[in-house]
Amino acid sequence: MANDRWIALGIRTVISLATTLAVMDINPAGAQATSVSGSGEVHSLGADTATEATGLTEHRNTFYLRAGANLDLPAKTRFGDRNCLSTTPAALYGCGTGGDGIARGTRGDFGMAGGFEVGLGYIATPGLRLETSISYRPSFAFEGTANFLQTDALQSVSADLRSASGMVAAYMDFIAHGPIRVFAGSGAGLHYADIHDIHMEFPRTETTVPDGRNVDFTVMLTAGVATSLSDKITLDLAWRYVDWGIVETGRATGQVVWKDGSREPLELDLAETWAMLRRHGFRASLRYAF
């Protein structure tokens, strides 16, 4: 799990640097370079460039609103202890390996997640857009299997989640191919994750793990196509990869319940567990320039 965090940190750093470099590559919107010919005549390079601009030029230096829907595909992950040596509170899994020879934990998938997004953008140059956005995914699930020593028995794990994020991004609009323009972008921001209703099913018992809420750094890469539906409205269709950061269960009291009622429920003072949330997905949205 430690190696996963270092890899994730490296990916986030690269994407953040790419976003920063894109933002730095902005020329003043109204600036026009000039040149002086041998005869002393002054020519405006800005005027020459304007005649070659694509359909984006008409909305140059304007703001736009964007609204759309996202669909994140299922993604594999692993929950493990923050500190497998913790005793007060107790680590959920503990150190060592399960009966399958793999470090103790829960392996599974975050299910498909739908959500919506709104953003406010600024067309800084014909090829560069800057945007801030917020998104919300109201409901998705985790399904997995733990690997405690009793590997031949039922050890299913389930949880429900919701999340939200805020992000700043830079998009590069490339050369148009007929009515279609290709774009790519990267962004960074903060992600809030809420995991709840966490249940671990065993043959005779059911363990409830404390709910968790946390905020972590997030980064995004995207590429897609855009086409103008009118002078003001543009349709975007994009693929994107997002490292949403960490999902973490809480440090609180859990409970073991015997299904046959043969014993009273047992309360457990549990430490945090965590997993990485990285996803691929699709986004469809409309931009309205004003």
Secondary structure, 3 states (H helix, E strand, C coil): CHHHHHHHHHHHHHHHHHHHHHHHCCCCCCCCCEEECCCCCEEEHHHHHHCCCCHHHHHCCCEEEEEEEEEECCEEEEEEECCCCCCCCECCCCCCECCCCCECCEEEEECCEEEEEEEEEEEEECCEEEEEEEEEEEEEEEEEEECCCCCCCCCEEEEEEEEEEEEEEEEEEEEEECCEEEEEEEEEEEEEEEEEEEEEECCCEEEEECCEEEEEEEEEEEEEEEEECCCCEEEEEEEEEEEEEEEECCCEEEEEEECCCCCCCEEEEECCEEEEEEEEEEEEEEEEEC
